[in-house]
């Protein structure tokens, strides 16, 4: 009974993961002075998440819940920078 319950909960999480755990990777300030915390997905999901603190980098938590985005390959540095430029 308990094994079936554990199996069903595990399968439900694997079948439809909405959020994944991200760890703080970098902090930087863009050309406009806006602070950006960049998070890297863990557990082999690959990808990045972003958090925009309002006052200081101390508002950036070490662990953050990122929206799951499955990609076939890792983004290059130029793709990351292009994505950041498009957001401003």
C-alpha positions in Angstrom: 0.0 0.0 0.0 2.7 2.5 1.0 4.9 1.5 -1.9 2.0 2.1 -4.4 1.5 5.5 -2.8 5.2 6.4 -3.1 5.2 5.2 -6.7 2.2 7.3 -7.7 3.5 10.4 -6.1 6.9 10.0 -7.8 5.3 9.4 -11.2 3.1 12.4 -10.8 6.1 14.6 -10.1 8.1 13.2 -13.0 5.2 13.3 -15.5 4.4 17.0 -15.0 7.3 18.9 -13.3 6.3 22.6 -13.3 9.1 23.9 -11.1 12.6 22.7 -10.5 15.2 23.7 -8.0 17.8 26.2 -9.1 21.0 27.3 -7.4 22.6 30.7 -7.5 25.2 30.8 -10.3 26.1 34.5 -10.9 25.2 38.0 -9.8 25.7 41.0 -12.1 24.5 44.5 -12.9 23.5 45.4 -16.4 24.3 48.6 -18.3 21.1 50.3 -16.9 22.2 49.5 -13.3 19.6 46.8 -12.7 20.8 43.9 -10.5 20.3 40.4 -11.9 20.7 37.1 -10.1 21.2 34.1 -12.5 20.3 30.6 -11.4 21.3 27.4 -13.0 19.0 24.4 -13.0 20.0 21.3 -11.1 19.3 17.6 -11.5 20.3 17.5 -15.2 17.5 19.8 -16.5 19.8 22.3 -18.1 18.8 25.9 -18.4 18.8 29.2 -16.5 16.4 31.1 -14.3 16.5 34.8 -13.5 15.6 36.9 -10.4 15.6 40.7 -10.2 16.3 42.0 -6.7 15.0 45.5 -5.9 17.7 46.9 -3.6 20.7 44.7 -3.1 22.2 41.3 -4.0 21.5 40.1 -0.5 17.9 39.6 -1.7 19.1 36.7 -4.0 18.4 33.4 -2.3 20.9 30.6 -2.7 18.1 28.2 -3.9 15.2 29.4 -6.1 12.3 27.6 -7.7 12.6 28.0 -11.5 10.0 27.2 -14.1 10.9 24.0 -15.9 12.0 24.6 -19.5 13.2 21.5 -21.3 15.9 22.2 -23.9 17.8 19.9 -26.2 21.1 21.6 -25.7 22.7 24.1 -23.3 22.5 27.7 -24.3 25.7 29.4 -25.3 27.0 32.6 -23.7 25.9 34.7 -26.6 22.4 33.2 -26.4 22.2 34.1 -22.7 23.4 37.7 -23.4 20.9 38.1 -26.3 18.1 36.9 -24.0 19.1 39.4 -21.4 19.3 42.2 -23.9 15.8 41.3 -25.2 14.4 41.5 -21.7 15.3 45.2 -21.2 
